[in-house]
Amino acid sequence: MINIDDPSKVETTWPLWRLGFRPFFLGGAALAVLVIPLWLVMWYHPALLSRPFFSPVIPLWWHPHEMLFGFAMAIVAGFLLTAVQTWTNQPGLKRWPLAALFTCWLGARVLLLLPMAIPLWLPALLDTAFLLGTAARLGWSIQRVRQWRNIAFPLLLTLAAGANLLSYWALYQRDLVLAGALWQGMIGWMALLITFVGGRVVPFFTAMRLKLPKAEPLKALEWPLFAALALLAIDAAAGLLPGPLRQGLLLGAGVLQLARQARWHPLRTAKEPLLWSLHLSYLCIALTLLGLAWFDGNESATRQLTHLLAVGAIGGMCLAMIARVSLGHTGHNLYQGPWMAPAFAMILLAALVRALLPMWLPEHSVTWHWLAGTLWSAAFGLFLWHYSGILTRPRLDGRPG
């Protein structure tokens, strides 16, 4: 078996290209800081932007696309490219192959912002290369050691690459109905991924820190939950389920999420920001599912509650994980790192402001949107402030990675 963490090996690669979490966490966080204010300016003050801005990209397409396939997928890729090294004991992606993969991701983001007409096949090609390249690397590491229990990850990324290509086709055809269905399906995809990964890492991190027995998965909870979330993700994109069945699945999945998380000792994490941030972000999935069940058929409420999942669960879990992984894989003490509690609190508050206040006081929606956007950008801005140096310097212990 390869020793991927040999301290005697001198690493001469620039630290940014030593492992996937470094460039993708930095890039994803920087994009998170920039795109929400840009979206709000474009939506509420378009006169401040040049006339050809976003051409030929439709802003209503750009915003959800970049939050899902730009921001969130960068964090997913950085996490998986790093985690697969630990899972399989195979060398992680580094040096020029990692730089090339990151360049594909970054190139697509830049091309979609250029104030000129661009052929849409170009960012589509770069985005596809990024997603399929990540999936291929994961698949290569997994098949080398026959670790088939993790094969779902490259398969999910391949599915995401297909959905992304279809979203570019929707943009080319100016079909925002198709694009909207894809965004809803991808939010369900993210919820399923967080449920899958969260079920591994959240109880493990909690038990390790609190010195408690780790709650082992219960098949009676796990499989019905995964099946319900998969069906809901498909239904969000295709709209195949009758209303009562969809409502029942939403309610059942929400209750299963709560029952699952209750076994992870969430109430004992209040003194550890790196723990309660994970638990509260994960809780947003259950709250969203239950809220969607309650307001099923109410399009306005559904649209607002989707942001509880997008901001609270996806954004919150991304922020909590990149803060933790960045410390752990650079040789820092996990619980003596930068004080990120304000950032974790701001992202969760942003989720509540964006999702709930427009339902309660819709006449002030503009204020709630700007407040939520400010909290979001400030949270990821704090991450960049504290972690940019950590991610661009060698490990404290001198090991590779």
C-alpha positions as CSV (number, residue, x, y, z in Angstrom):
1,M,0.0,0.0,0.0
2,I,1.3,3.4,-0.9
3,N,2.4,5.7,1.9
4,I,0.7,8.9,0.8
5,D,1.8,10.9,3.9
6,D,5.5,10.1,4.1
7,P,7.1,12.9,6.1
8,S,10.5,12.1,4.6
9,K,9.4,13.1,1.1
10,V,10.3,16.7,0.3
11,E,7.4,18.4,-1.4
12,T,8.5,21.1,-3.8
13,T,5.1,21.9,-5.4
14,W,3.6,25.3,-4.7
15,P,1.3,24.6,-1.8
16,L,-1.9,25.7,-3.7
17,W,-1.5,22.7,-6.0
18,R,-0.7,20.1,-3.5
19,L,-4.2,18.7,-2.9
20,G,-7.7,19.5,-4.2
21,F,-9.1,21.2,-1.2
22,R,-6.7,24.1,-1.5
23,P,-7.6,25.8,-4.8
24,F,-11.3,24.7,-4.9
25,F,-12.0,25.9,-1.3
26,L,-10.4,29.2,-2.1
27,G,-12.1,29.6,-5.4
28,G,-15.5,28.5,-4.2
29,A,-15.4,30.9,-1.2
30,A,-14.2,33.8,-3.4
31,L,-17.1,33.1,-5.8
32,A,-19.5,33.0,-2.9
33,V,-18.4,36.4,-1.7
34,L,-18.8,38.0,-5.2
35,V,-21.8,36.5,-6.9
36,I,-24.5,37.3,-4.5
37,P,-23.8,41.1,-4.4
38,L,-23.4,41.0,-8.1
39,W,-26.7,39.3,-8.5
40,L,-28.5,41.8,-6.2
41,V,-27.0,44.7,-8.1
42,M,-28.0,43.2,-11.4
43,W,-31.5,42.4,-10.2
44,Y,-32.3,45.7,-8.4
45,H,-30.0,48.2,-10.0
46,P,-29.3,47.0,-13.6
47,A,-28.5,50.5,-14.7
48,L,-25.2,50.3,-12.8
49,L,-24.0,47.6,-15.1
50,S,-22.9,47.9,-18.7
51,R,-25.6,47.1,-21.3
52,P,-24.0,44.0,-22.8
53,F,-23.2,42.5,-19.4
54,F,-24.0,38.8,-19.2
55,S,-24.6,38.7,-23.0
56,P,-25.7,36.1,-24.1
57,V,-26.3,34.7,-20.6
58,I,-29.7,35.3,-19.0
59,P,-29.3,36.6,-15.5
60,L,-32.2,34.4,-14.2
61,W,-30.2,31.4,-15.5
62,W,-26.8,32.6,-14.3
63,H,-27.7,33.1,-10.6
64,P,-28.8,29.5,-9.8
65,H,-26.3,28.0,-12.2
66,E,-23.3,29.7,-10.6
67,M,-24.5,29.0,-7.1
68,L,-24.9,25.3,-7.9
69,F,-22.3,24.5,-10.5
70,G,-19.9,27.3,-9.6
71,F,-19.8,27.7,-5.9
72,A,-21.3,24.5,-4.4
73,M,-19.7,22.1,-7.0
74,A,-16.2,23.7,-6.3
75,I,-16.6,22.8,-2.6
76,V,-17.9,19.3,-3.5
77,A,-14.9,18.7,-5.8
78,G,-12.4,20.0,-3.3
79,F,-13.8,17.8,-0.6
80,L,-14.1,14.6,-2.6
81,L,-10.6,15.0,-4.3
82,T,-9.2,15.3,-0.8
83,A,-11.3,12.7,0.9
84,V,-10.7,10.0,-1.7
85,Q,-7.0,10.0,-0.8
86,T,-7.9,9.2,2.8
87,W,-10.5,6.6,1.8
88,T,-8.3,4.7,-0.7
89,N,-4.7,5.5,0.4
90,Q,-4.1,6.4,-3.3
91,P,-2.2,9.6,-4.2
92,G,-4.4,12.7,-4.5
93,L,-4.6,14.9,-7.6
94,K,-1.9,17.5,-7.5
95,R,0.5,19.7,-9.5
96,W,-0.4,20.4,-13.1
97,P,-3.4,18.0,-13.4
98,L,-5.0,19.7,-10.4
99,A,-4.2,23.2,-11.8
100,A,-5.7,22.1,-15.2
101,L,-8.9,20.9,-13.5
102,F,-9.2,24.1,-11.5
103,T,-8.6,26.2,-14.6
104,C,-11.5,24.5,-16.3
105,W,-13.7,25.4,-13.4
106,L,-12.4,29.0,-13.2
107,G,-12.5,29.5,-17.0
108,A,-16.2,28.6,-17.1
109,R,-17.0,31.2,-14.4
110,V,-15.1,33.9,-16.1
111,L,-16.5,33.3,-19.6
112,L,-20.1,33.5,-18.3
113,L,-19.3,37.0,-17.0
114,L,-17.7,38.5,-20.1
115,P,-19.5,41.5,-21.5
116,M,-19.5,40.2,-25.0
117,A,-21.2,37.5,-27.0
118,I,-19.5,34.1,-26.4
119,P,-20.2,30.7,-27.9
120,L,-22.0,28.9,-25.1
121,W,-20.3,25.6,-26.1
122,L,-17.0,27.0,-24.6
123,P,-18.0,27.4,-21.0
124,A,-20.1,24.2,-21.3
125,L,-17.0,22.4,-22.5
126,L,-14.9,23.7,-19.6
127,D,-17.6,22.9,-17.0
128,T,-18.1,19.4,-18.4
129,A,-14.3,18.8,-18.3
130,F,-14.2,19.9,-14.7
131,L,-17.0,17.7,-13.6
132,L,-16.1,14.6,-15.6
133,G,-12.4,15.1,-14.8
134,T,-13.2,15.1,-11.1
135,A,-15.5,12.0,-11.5
136,A,-12.8,10.2,-13.5
137,R,-10.1,10.8,-10.8
138,L,-12.4,9.6,-8.1
139,G,-13.3,6.5,-10.1
140,W,-9.6,5.8,-10.8
141,S,-8.7,5.9,-7.1
142,I,-11.8,3.8,-6.1
143,Q,-11.3,1.1,-8.7
144,R,-7.6,0.8,-7.9
145,V,-8.5,-0.7,-4.5
146,R,-11.9,-2.1,-5.4
147,Q,-13.6,0.2,-2.9
148,W,-17.0,0.0,-4.6
149,R,-18.9,1.4,-1.6
150,N,-17.8,4.8,-2.7
151,I,-18.6,4.4,-6.4
152,A,-21.7,6.5,-5.9
153,F,-19.6,9.7,-5.8
154,P,-18.2,9.6,-9.4
155,L,-21.6,8.4,-10.6
156,L,-23.3,11.3,-9.0
157,L,-20.8,13.7,-10.5
158,T,-21.3,12.2,-13.9
159,L,-25.1,12.7,-13.5
160,A,-24.4,16.3,-12.5
161,A,-22.3,16.8,-15.6
162,G,-25.2,15.7,-17.7
163,A,-27.6,18.0,-15.9
164,N,-25.2,20.9,-16.4
165,L,-24.9,20.2,-20.2
166,L,-28.7,20.2,-20.3
167,S,-28.8,23.5,-18.5
168,Y,-26.5,25.0,-21.2
169,W,-28.9,23.7,-23.8
170,A,-31.8,25.3,-22.0
171,L,-29.9,28.6,-22.0
172,Y,-29.2,28.3,-25.7
173,Q,-32.9,27.6,-26.3
174,R,-33.9,30.3,-23.9
175,D,-36.0,27.7,-22.1
176,L,-36.2,28.9,-18.5
177,V,-38.9,26.4,-17.7
178,L,-36.5,23.5,-18.4
179,A,-33.7,25.4,-16.6
180,G,-35.9,25.9,-13.5
181,A,-36.7,22.2,-13.4
182,L,-33.0,21.4,-13.6
183,W,-32.2,23.8,-10.7
184,Q,-34.8,22.2,-8.5
185,G,-33.5,18.7,-9.3
186,M,-29.9,19.8,-8.6
187,I,-30.9,21.2,-5.2
188,G,-32.4,17.8,-4.5
189,W,-29.2,16.3,-5.7
190,M,-27.3,18.4,-3.2
191,A,-29.6,17.5,-0.4
192,L,-29.1,13.8,-1.2
193,L,-25.3,14.3,-1.3
194,I,-25.2,16.2,2.0
195,T,-27.4,13.5,3.6
196,F,-25.1,10.8,2.4
197,V,-21.8,12.5,3.4
198,G,-23.2,14.1,6.5
199,G,-24.3,10.7,7.8
200,R,-20.7,9.7,7.7
201,V,-18.8,12.8,9.0
202,V,-21.2,14.5,11.4
203,P,-21.7,11.7,13.8
204,F,-18.0,10.7,13.5
205,F,-16.7,14.2,14.2
206,T,-19.1,14.7,17.1
207,A,-18.3,11.4,18.8
208,M,-14.6,11.9,18.3
209,R,-14.6,15.4,19.9
210,L,-17.1,14.6,22.7
211,K,-15.5,11.2,23.4
212,L,-18.8,9.4,22.9
213,P,-19.6,6.2,21.1
214,K,-20.3,6.9,17.5
215,A,-23.9,6.3,16.5
216,E,-23.8,3.6,13.9
217,P,-26.2,3.9,10.9
218,L,-29.6,2.2,11.1
219,K,-30.7,0.6,7.9
220,A,-34.3,1.2,8.9
221,L,-33.6,4.9,8.8
222,E,-31.0,5.2,6.1
223,W,-32.5,3.4,3.1
224,P,-36.0,4.8,3.3
225,L,-34.5,8.3,3.7
226,F,-32.2,7.9,0.7
227,A,-35.0,6.5,-1.4
228,A,-37.4,9.3,-0.5
229,L,-34.8,12.0,-1.2
230,A,-33.9,10.4,-4.6
231,L,-37.6,10.3,-5.6
232,L,-38.1,13.9,-4.4
233,A,-35.0,15.0,-6.5
234,I,-36.4,13.3,-9.6
235,D,-39.8,14.7,-9.0
236,A,-38.4,18.2,-8.5
237,A,-36.9,18.0,-12.0
238,A,-39.7,16.1,-13.7
239,G,-42.9,16.7,-11.7
240,L,-44.0,13.1,-12.0
241,L,-45.5,12.5,-8.5
242,P,-49.1,13.3,-7.6
243,G,-49.5,16.0,-4.9
244,P,-50.5,13.7,-2.0
245,L,-47.6,11.3,-2.6
246,R,-45.1,14.1,-2.9
247,Q,-46.4,15.7,0.3
248,G,-46.2,12.3,2.1
249,L,-42.6,11.8,0.9
250,L,-41.6,15.3,2.1
251,L,-43.2,14.7,5.5
252,G,-41.7,11.2,5.8
253,A,-38.2,12.4,4.7
254,G,-38.3,15.3,7.1
255,V,-39.2,13.0,10.1
256,L,-36.5,10.5,9.1
257,Q,-33.9,13.3,8.9
258,L,-34.9,14.4,12.5
259,A,-34.8,10.9,13.8
260,R,-31.5,10.2,12.2
261,Q,-29.8,13.4,13.5
262,A,-31.2,13.0,17.0
263,R,-28.9,9.9,17.4
264,W,-25.8,12.1,16.8
265,H,-25.9,14.0,20.1
266,P,-26.7,17.4,18.5
267,L,-27.7,19.1,21.9
268,R,-24.2,18.4,23.3
269,T,-22.3,20.4,20.6
270,A,-23.2,24.0,21.8
271,K,-19.6,24.8,23.0
272,E,-17.9,23.7,19.7
273,P,-18.5,25.9,16.6
274,L,-17.0,23.3,14.3
275,L,-19.7,20.9,15.6
276,W,-22.8,23.0,16.0
277,S,-22.3,24.6,12.6
278,L,-22.5,21.1,11.0
279,H,-25.5,20.1,13.1
280,L,-27.5,23.3,12.4
281,S,-26.7,23.2,8.7
282,Y,-27.8,19.6,8.5
283,L,-31.0,20.5,10.4
284,C,-32.0,22.9,7.7
285,I,-32.6,19.9,5.4
286,A,-35.3,18.5,7.7
287,L,-36.8,21.9,8.4
288,T,-37.1,22.5,4.6
289,L,-38.6,19.2,3.9
290,L,-41.2,19.7,6.7
291,G,-41.9,23.2,5.6
292,L,-42.4,22.1,1.9
293,A,-44.8,19.4,3.1
294,W,-46.8,22.0,5.1
295,F,-47.0,24.5,2.3
296,D,-47.3,22.0,-0.6
297,G,-49.0,23.6,-3.5
298,N,-48.1,27.1,-2.4
299,E,-45.6,28.2,-5.1
300,S,-44.5,31.4,-3.3
301,A,-43.8,29.6,0.0
302,T,-42.0,26.8,-1.8
303,R,-39.8,29.3,-3.6
304,Q,-38.8,30.9,-0.3
305,L,-38.3,27.7,1.6
306,T,-36.0,26.4,-1.1
307,H,-33.6,29.1,0.0
308,L,-33.6,27.6,3.5
309,L,-32.1,24.5,1.9
310,A,-29.9,26.4,-0.5
311,V,-28.4,28.9,1.9
312,G,-28.7,27.1,5.3
313,A,-28.0,23.5,4.3
314,I,-25.8,23.8,1.2
315,G,-24.1,27.1,2.1
316,G,-23.9,26.3,5.8
317,M,-22.5,22.8,5.3
318,C,-20.0,24.0,2.7
319,L,-18.7,26.7,5.1
320,A,-18.5,24.4,8.1
321,M,-16.7,21.6,6.1
322,I,-14.2,23.9,4.4
323,A,-13.3,25.4,7.7
324,R,-12.7,22.0,9.3
325,V,-11.0,20.3,6.3
326,S,-8.7,23.2,5.7
327,L,-7.4,22.9,9.3
328,G,-7.2,19.2,9.4
329,H,-5.3,18.8,6.1
330,T,-2.8,21.5,6.8
331,G,-1.6,20.1,10.1
332,H,-3.5,22.7,12.3
333,N,-5.2,21.8,15.6
334,L,-8.9,21.6,14.7
335,Y,-10.1,23.3,17.8
336,Q,-7.5,26.0,18.1
337,G,-7.9,27.4,14.7
338,P,-9.5,30.8,13.6
339,W,-12.6,31.9,15.4
340,M,-15.3,31.1,12.8
341,A,-18.3,31.1,15.1
342,P,-19.5,34.6,13.8
343,A,-19.3,33.3,10.2
344,F,-21.2,30.1,11.0
345,A,-23.9,32.2,12.8
346,M,-24.1,34.7,9.9
347,I,-24.7,32.0,7.2
348,L,-27.5,30.4,9.3
349,L,-29.0,33.8,10.0
350,A,-28.8,34.6,6.3
351,A,-30.8,31.4,5.6
352,L,-33.6,32.4,8.0
353,V,-33.7,36.0,6.8
354,R,-33.8,34.9,3.1
355,A,-36.3,32.1,3.5
356,L,-38.7,33.2,6.3
357,L,-38.9,37.0,6.4
358,P,-40.2,37.4,2.8
359,M,-43.0,35.0,3.8
360,W,-43.8,36.9,6.9
361,L,-43.3,40.5,5.7
362,P,-43.2,40.3,1.9
363,E,-43.6,44.1,1.5
364,H,-40.0,44.4,2.8
365,S,-38.5,41.6,0.6
366,V,-35.9,43.9,-1.0
367,T,-34.5,44.7,2.5
368,W,-34.5,41.0,3.4
369,H,-32.7,40.1,0.2
370,W,-29.9,42.6,0.7
371,L,-29.6,41.7,4.4
372,A,-29.3,38.0,3.7
373,G,-26.8,38.7,0.8
374,T,-24.7,40.8,3.1
375,L,-24.6,38.2,5.8
376,W,-23.8,35.5,3.2
377,S,-20.9,37.4,1.7
378,A,-19.6,38.5,5.1
379,A,-19.5,34.8,6.3
380,F,-17.5,33.6,3.3
381,G,-15.4,36.8,3.5
382,L,-14.4,35.9,7.0
383,F,-13.3,32.5,5.8
384,L,-11.1,34.1,3.1
385,W,-9.7,36.4,5.7
386,H,-8.7,33.7,8.1
387,Y,-7.9,30.8,5.7
388,S,-6.3,32.3,2.6
389,G,-2.9,32.1,4.2
390,I,-3.5,28.6,5.6
391,L,-4.5,27.3,2.2
392,T,-1.5,28.8,0.4
393,R,1.2,27.8,2.8
394,P,2.8,24.3,3.4
395,R,1.4,22.0,6.1
396,L,2.7,22.9,9.6
397,D,4.0,19.4,10.1
398,G,6.0,19.4,6.8
399,R,4.0,16.4,5.3
400,P,2.8,16.4,1.7
401,G,-0.6,17.7,0.9
